[in-house]
Amino acid sequence: MKTPEKFLRERENFPVFEKYAYLLAGETGPIPNYVYNGVKDYMDRRYLEGGDAIFRGEGTFTMIARVRGVFAKLLGCQAEDIAFGPNSSAMFCIFSDGLVFEPGDNIVTSRDTFISMAYALDMLRKEGLEIRYVESEDGVVPTEAILAACDERTKAVSLCLVESSTGYRHDIAAIGEYCRAHGIWLAVDAVHAVGILPVDVEKMKIDFLCGGDYKWMMNFCGTGYAYVSPALRDALKNRRAGWLSVKQLFVNGLFEADLADGASRYELGYPFAPGIFAMGEVAARYLELGPEEIEAHVLSLADYFYEKAAAIPGVTVTSAYPEGHRSALGTNLVPGDKGVTVESLRERGVCVTVHEAHSADEQTSIRASFHYVNTYEDVDKLVEALRSLLV
């Protein structure tokens, strides 16, 4: 197996690969030099010159407007549908805080959903909204089960496009088709999809989507993004406003909040501008490299991992799902008494996510995250590290 040349060239922008087979993007992504240098340049200018330092020739708000356009191309929507904020959890609360419902209404979600979404939905449960959790079996959450849980009182289906704990990828297009036909909102956490898998909110009929910067978007922590459809903006309740939320910026003496028509109405105050700039750089590079080619490469890496890992005694591959449901996350289980830890793998030059067993008779979970700058040699290094500990 050979890694495509353009991804090998791109890999040269990541110093971390000089030290590790870095398969950790699903937890904390690698930082490319163009992000580090761009953010450093801005910080240096702010530090040395003061004022609103420029981003490679752009002022802050010119830059943000440009990055909205980049994200519109990334997600398949219009620039005015994009909002920025502090993280994916805060962005999801745009949806959960604004959802209008009555006692007896319900939301359908997955039992495997990430805890931030579960916590936000639980706050609605405390106000009388029923939360319907669809169970998984061996990591699989059947689309039919999601749809069967919906009824005439379902206000929304809320899912992680890729489940972080299992790597299972929902058929969001099919779910979106059903939701749109039945007047149900579809809200999606796309943290483990955007930047590594193609996402088109209009084709998938997504009404709300959120994500963050520090995993597949390969940025420093502190920035989130959201897509909010025009129809949903009209329906959401909004009790919050700040100086950045309104149509007329920088106008003092106005005591009525005339909210912006677009999703910028959810942006309250001065943003973390370096984070938005950096996400824009990563998104532009992703589009340049080609979403379909990126998807094909990372899924090939995952398949290669499943094949090689399955040949190691004691390894149970848990995320080799049917076609269409695989993602850039590959998970497996190993015996809990073999010393497979973050530290033991790092000592062997490999970085992955490890959830250690609590006792010797339990199993340890290993999660490898495949980015487009990863290679088959990275996978080989992980497999050999596991073999050295297990065999």
DRENLUM-200320 format. One line per 5 residues: number of its first residue (from 1); their letters; for each residue x, y, z of N, C-alpha, C. Coordinates in steps of 0.1 Angstrom, whole numbers, plus 5000, padded with zeros to 4 digits. Layout:
<rs>
NUM) a) X Y Z X Y Z X Y Z; ...
</rs>
This chain:
<rs>
1) mktpe) 5008 4988 5000 5000 5000 5000 5009 5012 5000; 5005 5022 4992 5013 5034 4991 5005 5047 4993; 5009 5056 5002 5002 5068 5005 5004 5077 4993; 4992 5084 4989 4993 5093 4977 5003 5104 4979; 5010 5108 4969 5021 5117 4970 5017 5130 4976
6) kflre) 5006 5135 4972 5002 5149 4977 5000 5149 4992; 4996 5137 4998 4994 5137 5012 5008 5136 5019; 5017 5129 5012 5031 5129 5018 5037 5142 5018; 5035 5150 5007 5040 5164 5007 5034 5172 5018; 5021 5170 5020 5014 5178 5031 5019 5174 5044
11) renfp) 5023 5162 5046 5028 5157 5059 5041 5164 5063; 5048 5170 5054 5060 5177 5057 5058 5190 5065; 5045 5194 5066 5041 5206 5073 5039 5203 5088; 5041 5190 5092 5038 5186 5106 5050 5181 5113; 5057 5189 5121 5069 5184 5128 5066 5172 5137
16) vfeky) 5054 5170 5142 5052 5159 5152 5055 5146 5146; 5053 5144 5133 5056 5131 5126 5071 5128 5126; 5079 5137 5129 5093 5134 5130 5096 5126 5142; 5087 5126 5152 5089 5119 5164 5080 5107 5166; 5067 5109 5162 5057 5098 5165 5049 5094 5152
21) aylla) 5044 5082 5153 5033 5078 5144 5021 5084 5151; 5017 5096 5147 5007 5104 5154 4993 5100 5149; 4986 5092 5156 4972 5087 5152 4962 5092 5163; 4962 5105 5166 4955 5110 5177 4946 5122 5174; 4943 5124 5161 4935 5135 5157 4921 5135 5162
26) getgp) 4916 5123 5165 4902 5123 5171 4902 5128 5186; 4914 5130 5192 4915 5135 5205 4921 5149 5205; 4933 5151 5199 4939 5163 5197 4947 5163 5184; 4943 5171 5174 4950 5170 5161 4964 5175 5161; 4972 5171 5151 4985 5176 5149 4984 5191 5144
31) ipnyv) 4994 5199 5147 4993 5213 5143 5003 5215 5131; 4998 5219 5120 5006 5222 5108 5014 5235 5110; 5025 5236 5103 5034 5248 5104 5026 5261 5099; 5017 5259 5089 5011 5271 5084 5001 5277 5095; 4995 5268 5103 4987 5273 5114 4996 5280 5125
36) yngvk) 5006 5272 5129 5015 5278 5140 5021 5291 5136; 5026 5292 5124 5033 5304 5119 5023 5316 5117; 5011 5313 5112 5001 5323 5110 4996 5329 5123; 4993 5320 5133 4988 5325 5146 5000 5332 5153; 5012 5327 5152 5023 5334 5159 5026 5347 5153
41) dymdr) 5024 5349 5140 5026 5362 5133 5016 5372 5139; 5004 5368 5140 4993 5377 5145 4996 5380 5160; 5000 5370 5168 5002 5373 5182 5015 5382 5184; 5025 5380 5176 5036 5389 5176 5033 5403 5173; 5024 5405 5163 5020 5418 5159 5012 5425 5170
46) ryleg) 5003 5417 5176 4995 5423 5187 5004 5426 5199; 5014 5418 5202 5024 5420 5213 5033 5431 5210; 5038 5433 5198 5049 5442 5196 5043 5456 5191; 5032 5455 5184 5026 5467 5178 5013 5472 5184; 5006 5463 5191 4993 5467 5197 4982 5469 5186
51) gdaif) 4971 5473 5191 4960 5475 5182 4954 5463 5175; 4946 5464 5165 4940 5453 5158 4950 5448 5147; 4960 5440 5152 4970 5435 5142 4964 5427 5131; 4970 5427 5120 4964 5421 5108 4968 5406 5107; 4960 5399 5099 4962 5385 5096 4967 5384 5081
56) rgegt) 4980 5384 5079 4985 5383 5066 4978 5393 5056; 4977 5405 5061 4972 5416 5052 4957 5419 5054; 4950 5411 5063 4936 5413 5065 4933 5418 5079; 4924 5428 5081 4919 5431 5094 4910 5420 5099; 4907 5420 5112 4900 5410 5119 4887 5407 5112
61) ftmia) 4878 5417 5109 4865 5414 5104 4865 5411 5089; 4875 5416 5082 4876 5412 5068 4880 5397 5068; 4889 5393 5077 4893 5379 5077 4881 5370 5081; 4873 5374 5091 4862 5366 5095 4852 5364 5084; 4849 5375 5077 4840 5374 5065 4845 5364 5055
66) rvrgv) 4858 5365 5052 4864 5355 5043 4863 5341 5047; 4865 5338 5060 4865 5325 5065 4851 5320 5066; 4841 5328 5068 4827 5324 5066 4825 5318 5052; 4830 5324 5042 4829 5319 5029 4836 5306 5027; 4847 5304 5033 4854 5292 5032 4846 5281 5038
71) fakll) 4840 5283 5050 4832 5273 5057 4819 5271 5049; 4814 5280 5042 4802 5278 5034 4806 5268 5023; 4817 5269 5017 4822 5259 5007 4824 5245 5014; 4830 5245 5026 4833 5233 5033 4820 5225 5036; 4809 5233 5040 4797 5226 5045 4786 5226 5034
76) gcqae) 4787 5233 5023 4777 5233 5013 4765 5242 5016; 4768 5254 5021 4757 5263 5025 4761 5277 5021; 4754 5287 5026 4758 5301 5023 4766 5307 5035; 4774 5317 5032 4782 5323 5042 4774 5328 5054; 4762 5334 5051 4754 5340 5062 4749 5329 5072
81) diafg) 4750 5316 5068 4745 5306 5076 4755 5301 5087; 4767 5307 5087 4778 5303 5095 4780 5312 5108; 4781 5306 5119 4784 5313 5132 4797 5307 5138; 4804 5316 5145 4816 5311 5152 4814 5314 5167; 4821 5306 5175 4820 5307 5189 4832 5300 5196
86) pnssa) 4830 5298 5209 4842 5292 5217 4845 5278 5216; 4835 5269 5213 4837 5255 5212 4825 5248 5207; 4825 5235 5204 4814 5228 5198 4802 5227 5208; 4806 5225 5221 4795 5224 5231 4787 5237 5232; 4794 5248 5232 4787 5261 5232 4778 5263 5220
91) mfcif) 4784 5259 5209 4776 5260 5196 4764 5252 5196; 4765 5239 5201 4753 5231 5202 4742 5237 5210; 4746 5245 5220 4736 5251 5229 4728 5262 5222; 4733 5267 5210 4724 5275 5202 4712 5268 5198; 4713 5255 5195 4701 5247 5191 4693 5243 5203
96) sdglv) 4700 5237 5213 4693 5232 5225 4686 5243 5233; 4693 5255 5235 4687 5266 5242 4675 5272 5235; 4676 5272 5222 4666 5279 5214 4654 5270 5209; 4655 5257 5211 4644 5248 5207 4631 5251 5214; 4620 5253 5206 4607 5256 5212 4599 5242 5213
101) fepgd) 4594 5239 5224 4587 5226 5226 4576 5228 5236; 4567 5218 5237 4557 5217 5247 4558 5204 5254; 4552 5203 5266 4552 5190 5274 4546 5179 5265; 4553 5168 5265 4548 5157 5256 4556 5155 5243; 4564 5166 5240 4572 5165 5228 4585 5157 5231
106) nivts) 4592 5153 5221 4604 5145 5223 4615 5148 5213; 4627 5144 5217 4639 5144 5208 4644 5130 5208; 4649 5126 5196 4654 5112 5194 4670 5114 5192; 4677 5106 5200 4692 5106 5198 4697 5092 5201; 4710 5091 5200 4717 5078 5202 4722 5077 5216
111) rdtfi) 4722 5065 5222 4727 5062 5235 4742 5064 5235; 4749 5063 5223 4763 5065 5222 4767 5079 5220; 4758 5089 5220 4761 5102 5217 4771 5108 5227; 4779 5118 5223 4789 5124 5231 4783 5131 5243; 4790 5131 5254 4784 5136 5267 4779 5150 5266
116) smaya) 4786 5159 5259 4782 5173 5258 4768 5174 5252; 4765 5166 5242 4751 5166 5236 4741 5160 5246; 4745 5149 5253 4736 5143 5263 4733 5153 5274; 4743 5160 5279 4741 5169 5290 4732 5181 5286; 4734 5186 5274 4726 5197 5269 4711 5192 5267
121) ldmlr) 4709 5180 5262 4696 5175 5261 4689 5172 5274; 4697 5168 5284 4692 5165 5297 4687 5178 5304; 4692 5189 5300 4687 5202 5306 4673 5204 5300; 4670 5200 5288 4657 5201 5282 4647 5191 5289; 4653 5179 5292 4644 5169 5299 4639 5175 5312
126) kegle) 4647 5182 5319 4643 5188 5332 4632 5199 5330; 4630 5203 5317 4620 5213 5314 4607 5206 5308; 4608 5192 5307 4596 5185 5303 4597 5179 5289; 4609 5180 5282 4610 5174 5269 4615 5159 5271; 4608 5150 5264 4612 5136 5265 4625 5133 5256
131) iryve) 4635 5127 5262 4646 5123 5254 4646 5108 5251; 4645 5104 5239 4644 5090 5235 4658 5086 5230; 4664 5077 5237 4677 5072 5234 4676 5058 5226; 4682 5058 5215 4682 5046 5207 4695 5038 5210; 4694 5026 5214 4705 5017 5218 4713 5012 5206
136) sedgv) 4726 5010 5208 4734 5004 5198 4736 4989 5201; 4740 4982 5191 4744 4968 5193 4757 4966 5186; 4768 4963 5193 4781 4962 5188 4785 4974 5180; 4781 4986 5186 4784 4999 5180 4775 5003 5169; 4767 4995 5164 4758 4998 5153 4745 5004 5158
141) vptea) 4741 5016 5153 4728 5022 5156 4720 5022 5143; 4712 5013 5141 4705 5012 5128 4696 5024 5125; 4697 5029 5112 4689 5040 5108 4675 5038 5110; 4670 5025 5108 4656 5022 5109 4652 5024 5124; 4661 5021 5133 4657 5022 5147 4656 5037 5151
146) ilaac) 4665 5046 5145 4663 5060 5147 4650 5065 5143; 4646 5061 5130 4634 5066 5125 4622 5060 5132; 4623 5047 5136 4612 5041 5143 4609 5048 5157; 4619 5054 5162 4617 5061 5175 4610 5075 5174; 4608 5079 5162 4602 5092 5159 4586 5090 5158
151) dertk) 4579 5100 5162 4565 5100 5160 4560 5115 5158; 4547 5117 5159 4541 5130 5156 4545 5141 5166; 4551 5137 5178 4555 5146 5188 4570 5148 5188; 4577 5143 5178 4592 5144 5177 4595 5158 5172; 4602 5166 5180 4607 5179 5176 4620 5179 5168
156) avslc) 4629 5169 5172 4642 5169 5165 4648 5155 5167; 4657 5152 5157 4666 5141 5159 4680 5148 5160; 4687 5144 5170 4700 5150 5174 4711 5139 5175; 4721 5140 5166 4731 5129 5165 4745 5134 5163; 4755 5127 5167 4768 5129 5162 4770 5122 5149
161) lvess) 4774 5129 5139 4775 5123 5126 4784 5110 5126; 4795 5112 5134 4804 5100 5137 4804 5099 5152; 4801 5088 5158 4801 5086 5172 4815 5085 5177; 4819 5093 5186 4833 5094 5190 4837 5082 5198; 4828 5075 5205 4832 5063 5213 4834 5051 5205
166) tgyrh) 4827 5050 5193 4827 5038 5185 4832 5040 5171; 4832 5052 5166 4836 5054 5152 4825 5051 5142; 4813 5048 5147 4801 5045 5138 4797 5058 5131; 4794 5057 5118 4790 5068 5110 4776 5067 5106; 4767 5076 5111 4753 5075 5108 4750 5079 5093
171) diaai) 4740 5073 5088 4735 5077 5074 4727 5089 5076; 4734 5100 5077 4727 5113 5080 4718 5117 5068; 4722 5114 5056 4714 5118 5044 4700 5111 5045; 4700 5098 5048 4687 5091 5049 4679 5096 5061; 4685 5099 5072 4678 5105 5084 4673 5119 5080
176) geycr) 4681 5126 5073 4677 5140 5070 4665 5140 5060; 4665 5130 5051 4653 5129 5042 4641 5127 5049; 4641 5118 5059 4629 5114 5067 4625 5126 5075; 4635 5133 5082 4631 5144 5091 4625 5155 5083; 4631 5159 5071 4625 5170 5063 4611 5166 5059
181) ahgiw) 4608 5154 5055 4595 5150 5051 4585 5150 5062; 4589 5149 5074 4580 5148 5086 4581 5160 5095; 4587 5171 5090 4587 5184 5098 4595 5183 5111; 4606 5175 5111 4614 5173 5123 4628 5179 5120; 4633 5187 5130 4646 5193 5129 4657 5182 5130
186) lavda) 4667 5184 5122 4679 5175 5123 4691 5183 5128; 4696 5180 5140 4708 5187 5145 4719 5177 5146; 4731 5181 5142 4742 5172 5140 4755 5178 5147; 4761 5170 5155 4775 5173 5159 4784 5166 5150; 4792 5174 5143 4801 5169 5132 4816 5170 5135
191) vhavg) 4819 5170 5148 4833 5171 5153 4842 5161 5146; 4837 5148 5145 4846 5138 5140 4843 5135 5125; 4838 5145 5118 4835 5143 5104 4841 5155 5096; 4838 5167 5100 4842 5179 5092 4857 5180 5092; 4863 5182 5081 4878 5182 5080 4884 5169 5076
196) ilpvd) 4876 5159 5076 4882 5146 5072 4872 5138 5063; 4859 5140 5064 4849 5134 5056 4840 5144 5050; 4836 5142 5037 4827 5152 5031 4814 5154 5038; 4810 5166 5039 4797 5170 5046 4791 5181 5037; 4778 5178 5034 4770 5188 5026 4757 5190 5033
201) vekmk) 4755 5201 5040 4743 5202 5049 4730 5203 5040; 4731 5208 5028 4719 5209 5020 4715 5196 5014; 4725 5189 5009 4722 5175 5004 4717 5166 5015; 4723 5167 5027 4720 5158 5038 4708 5163 5045; 4702 5175 5042 4691 5181 5048 4692 5182 5063
206) idflc) 4704 5187 5067 4707 5191 5080 4702 5205 5083; 4696 5207 5095 4691 5220 5099 4701 5227 5107; 4709 5220 5115 4718 5226 5124 4731 5216 5125; 4742 5222 5125 4755 5215 5126 4765 5223 5134; 4772 5216 5142 4783 5223 5150 4795 5214 5150
211) ggdyk) 4806 5221 5153 4819 5214 5154 4829 5223 5161; 4841 5217 5162 4852 5225 5169 4865 5224 5162; 4875 5230 5168 4888 5233 5160 4899 5224 5163; 4900 5217 5174 4913 5212 5178 4915 5197 5175; 4905 5191 5168 4907 5177 5164 4911 5176 5149
216) wmmnf) 4902 5172 5141 4905 5171 5127 4908 5184 5120; 4903 5195 5126 4906 5209 5121 4920 5214 5125; 4927 5206 5133 4941 5208 5135 4945 5222 5139; 4938 5227 5150 4940 5240 5154 4942 5240 5169; 4946 5251 5175 4947 5252 5190 4933 5253 5195
221) cgtgy) 4931 5249 5208 4917 5249 5213 4911 5263 5215; 4898 5264 5214 4891 5276 5218 4882 5282 5207; 4879 5274 5196 4870 5280 5186 4861 5269 5181; 4848 5273 5180 4838 5264 5174 4831 5271 5163; 4823 5263 5155 4816 5268 5144 4802 5261 5144
226) ayvsp) 4793 5268 5137 4779 5262 5136 4773 5266 5123; 4765 5257 5117 4756 5260 5106 4742 5261 5111; 4735 5272 5109 4721 5273 5113 4713 5277 5101; 4704 5268 5096 4697 5270 5084 4687 5282 5086; 4684 5289 5075 4675 5300 5076 4662 5297 5082
231) alrda) 4656 5285 5079 4643 5281 5085 4644 5279 5100; 4655 5273 5104 4657 5271 5119 4660 5284 5126; 4667 5293 5119 4669 5307 5126 4655 5313 5129; 4646 5311 5120 4633 5317 5122 4625 5311 5133; 4628 5298 5136 4621 5290 5146 4627 5290 5160
236) lknrr) 4640 5292 5161 4647 5291 5174 4643 5304 5182; 4642 5301 5195 4640 5312 5205 4654 5317 5208; 4656 5330 5209 4669 5336 5211 4668 5347 5222; 4673 5344 5234 4672 5354 5245 4685 5361 5247; 4696 5358 5239 4709 5364 5241 4713 5373 5229
241) agwls) 4719 5384 5233 4724 5393 5222 4736 5400 5228; 4745 5404 5219 4757 5412 5223 4760 5421 5211; 4770 5429 5213 4773 5439 5203 4776 5434 5189; 4780 5421 5188 4783 5415 5176 4771 5408 5169; 4760 5407 5176 4748 5400 5172 4739 5408 5162
246) vkqlf) 4741 5421 5161 4732 5430 5155 4736 5434 5141; 4726 5440 5134 4729 5445 5120 4738 5456 5120; 4737 5466 5129 4745 5478 5129 4756 5476 5140; 4768 5473 5135 4779 5471 5144 4786 5485 5147; 4791 5486 5159 4799 5498 5164 4790 5510 5164
251) vnglf) 4777 5509 5167 4768 5520 5168 4764 5521 5182; 4768 5532 5189 4764 5533 5203 4751 5541 5204; 4744 5539 5215 4731 5546 5218 4719 5539 5213; 4720 5527 5207 4709 5519 5203 4705 5510 5214; 4693 5510 5219 4689 5502 5230 4679 5491 5227
256) eadla) 4677 5489 5214 4669 5478 5209 4678 5469 5200; 4679 5456 5203 4687 5447 5196 4681 5443 5183; 4685 5449 5172 4680 5445 5158 4689 5434 5153; 4686 5422 5156 4695 5410 5153 4698 5409 5138; 4710 5405 5136 4714 5402 5122 4706 5391 5116
261) dgasr) 4703 5392 5103 4695 5381 5097 4702 5368 5096; 4715 5368 5095 4723 5356 5094 4726 5350 5107; 4734 5339 5107 4738 5332 5119 4747 5340 5128; 4753 5351 5123 4761 5359 5132 4753 5365 5143; 4740 5364 5143 4732 5368 5154 4735 5360 5167
266) yelgy) 4741 5349 5166 4745 5341 5177 4759 5344 5183; 4766 5353 5176 4779 5357 5181 4778 5369 5190; 4782 5368 5202 4778 5378 5212 4788 5389 5214; 4801 5386 5214 4811 5396 5216 4824 5393 5208; 4835 5399 5212 4847 5398 5204 4851 5383 5203
271) pfapg) 4853 5378 5191 4856 5364 5189 4871 5361 5191; 4874 5348 5193 4888 5344 5193 4893 5344 5179; 4897 5355 5174 4900 5357 5160 4912 5348 5155; 4923 5346 5163 4933 5337 5157 4928 5323 5155; 4918 5318 5163 4912 5305 5161 4904 5304 5148
276) ifamg) 4897 5315 5145 4889 5315 5133 4898 5315 5121; 4908 5324 5122 4918 5324 5111 4924 5311 5108; 4928 5304 5119 4935 5291 5117 4926 5281 5111; 4913 5280 5116 4903 5271 5110 4901 5273 5096; 4901 5286 5092 4900 5289 5078 4911 5284 5069
281) evaar) 4923 5285 5075 4935 5280 5067 4934 5265 5065; 4930 5258 5076 4929 5243 5075 4917 5239 5066; 4906 5246 5067 4895 5243 5058 4898 5245 5043; 4905 5256 5040 4909 5259 5027 4919 5248 5021; 4928 5244 5030 4937 5233 5026 4930 5220 5023
286) ylelg) 4920 5217 5031 4912 5205 5029 4905 5205 5016; 4899 5217 5013 4892 5218 5000 4901 5217 4988; 4913 5222 4990 4923 5222 4979 4928 5208 4977; 4930 5200 4987 4935 5186 4986 4924 5177 4980; 4911 5180 4983 4900 5172 4977 4893 5163 4987
291) peeie) 4881 5167 4991 4874 5159 5001 4872 5144 4998; 4869 5141 4985 4866 5127 4982 4879 5119 4982; 4890 5125 4978 4903 5118 4978 4908 5116 4993; 4905 5126 5001 4908 5125 5015 4901 5114 5022; 4888 5113 5019 4879 5103 5025 4884 5089 5020
296) ahvls) 4887 5087 5008 4892 5074 5003 4905 5070 5010; 4914 5080 5012 4927 5077 5018 4925 5072 5033; 4917 5080 5040 4916 5077 5055 4908 5064 5057; 4898 5061 5048 4891 5048 5050 4900 5037 5046; 4909 5039 5036 4918 5028 5033 4928 5026 5044
301) ladyf) 4932 5036 5051 4941 5034 5063 4933 5027 5074; 4921 5030 5076 4913 5023 5086 4911 5008 5082; 4908 5005 5070 4907 4991 5065 4920 4983 5067; 4931 4990 5064 4944 4984 5065 4947 4981 5080; 4943 4990 5089 4944 4988 5103 4936 4976 5108
306) yekaa) 4924 4975 5103 4915 4964 5108 4922 4951 5104; 4927 4950 5091 4933 4938 5086 4945 4934 5094; 4954 4943 5097 4966 4940 5104 4964 4937 5119; 4955 4945 5125 4952 4943 5139 4945 4930 5142; 4936 4926 5133 4929 4914 5135 4938 4902 5135
311) aipgv) 4950 4903 5130 4959 4891 5129 4968 4890 5142; 4966 4900 5151 4974 4899 5164 4965 4891 5174; 4971 4881 5180 4964 4874 5190 4959 4883 5202; 4947 4882 5206 4942 4890 5217 4935 4903 5213; 4936 4907 5200 4930 4919 5195 4916 4916 5190
316) tvtsa) 4906 4924 5194 4893 4923 5189 4890 4936 5182; 4888 4936 5169 4885 4948 5161 4870 4951 5163; 4866 4963 5167 4852 4966 5170 4846 4977 5161; 4853 4982 5151 4847 4993 5143 4848 4990 5128; 4849 4978 5124 4849 4974 5110 4834 4973 5105
321) ypegh) 4827 4985 5105 4813 4985 5102 4810 4983 5087; 4798 4981 5083 4795 4980 5069 4798 4992 5061; 4800 4991 5048 4803 5002 5040 4793 5013 5041; 4798 5025 5042 4789 5037 5044 4789 5041 5059; 4792 5032 5068 4792 5035 5082 4805 5036 5089
326) rsalg) 4816 5034 5081 4829 5035 5086 4834 5050 5086; 4843 5052 5095 4848 5066 5096 4863 5066 5097; 4869 5077 5101 4883 5079 5103 4888 5074 5117; 4879 5069 5125 4882 5064 5138 4882 5048 5137; 4893 5042 5141 4894 5028 5142 4896 5023 5156
331) tnlvp) 4887 5015 5161 4888 5011 5175 4889 4995 5176; 4896 4991 5187 4897 4977 5190 4899 4975 5205; 4898 4963 5209 4899 4959 5223 4911 4950 5225; 4918 4951 5236 4929 4943 5239 4928 4939 5254; 4934 4927 5258 4934 4923 5272 4939 4934 5281
336) gdkgv) 4932 4936 5293 4936 4946 5302 4948 4944 5310; 4954 4932 5309 4965 4929 5318 4978 4928 5310; 4979 4934 5298 4990 4933 5290 4999 4946 5289; 4995 4956 5297 5003 4968 5298 5002 4977 5286; 4991 4977 5279 4988 4986 5268 4983 4999 5274
341) tvesl) 4991 5009 5274 4988 5022 5280 4992 5033 5270; 4988 5045 5273 4993 5057 5265 5008 5057 5266; 5013 5055 5278 5028 5057 5280 5035 5045 5273; 5031 5033 5274 5038 5022 5267 5038 5023 5252; 5027 5028 5247 5027 5030 5232 5035 5042 5228
346) rergv) 5035 5053 5236 5043 5065 5232 5058 5061 5233; 5062 5053 5243 5075 5049 5243 5080 5041 5231; 5070 5035 5224 5073 5028 5211 5070 5037 5199; 5069 5050 5202 5068 5060 5191 5054 5061 5185; 5043 5057 5192 5030 5058 5187 5021 5066 5196
351) cvtvh) 5012 5074 5191 5003 5082 5198 4989 5078 5194; 4981 5072 5203 4967 5069 5201 4959 5072 5214; 4946 5071 5213 4937 5072 5224 4936 5058 5231; 4938 5058 5244 4937 5045 5251 4928 5047 5263; 4918 5039 5265 4909 5039 5276 4912 5026 5284
356) eahsa) 4920 5027 5294 4926 5015 5301 4915 5008 5309; 4917 4995 5310 4908 4986 5318 4909 4990 5333; 4899 4988 5340 4899 4991 5355 4904 4979 5363; 4905 4967 5356 4910 4955 5363 4916 4946 5352; 4923 4936 5357 4930 4927 5348 4921 4919 5339
361) deqts) 4909 4916 5344 4899 4908 5337 4890 4916 5327; 4892 4929 5327 4885 4937 5317 4894 4940 5305; 4889 4946 5295 4896 4949 5283 4899 4964 5281; 4910 4967 5275 4915 4981 5273 4910 4984 5258; 4905 4996 5257 4901 5001 5244 4912 5010 5237
366) irasf) 4915 5007 5225 4924 5014 5217 4917 5021 5205; 4919 5034 5204 4913 5041 5193 4923 5049 5185; 4925 5045 5172 4934 5052 5163 4926 5061 5154; 4931 5073 5152 4924 5083 5144 4933 5086 5131; 4927 5084 5120 4934 5084 5107 4931 5098 5100
371) hyvnt) 4942 5105 5099 4941 5118 5092 4947 5117 5078; 4945 5127 5069 4950 5125 5056 4965 5126 5055; 4972 5131 5066 4986 5132 5067 4992 5119 5073; 4984 5110 5077 4989 5097 5081 4992 5088 5070; 5001 5078 5072 5005 5069 5062 5003 5054 5067
376) yedvd) 5005 5045 5057 5004 5031 5061 5016 5027 5070; 5027 5034 5069 5038 5031 5078 5034 5035 5093; 5026 5045 5094 5021 5049 5108 5013 5037 5114; 5004 5031 5105 4996 5020 5109 5005 5008 5113; 5015 5005 5104 5025 4994 5107 5031 4996 5121
381) klvea) 5035 5009 5124 5042 5011 5136 5033 5009 5148; 5020 5012 5147 5010 5009 5157 5008 4994 5159; 5007 4987 5148 5005 4973 5148 5017 4966 5155; 5029 4970 5151 5041 4964 5157 5042 4967 5172; 5038 4979 5176 5038 4983 5190 5028 4974 5198
386) lrsll) 5016 4972 5193 5006 4963 5199 5011 4949 5200; 5017 4944 5189 5022 4931 5189 5033 4929 5199; 5042 4938 5201 5053 4937 5211 5047 4936 5225; 5036 4942 5227 5030 4942 5241 5021 4930 5243; 5015 4925 5233 5005 4914 5234 5010 4900 5232
391) v) 5020 4899 5224 5025 4886 5220 5038 4882 5227
</rs>
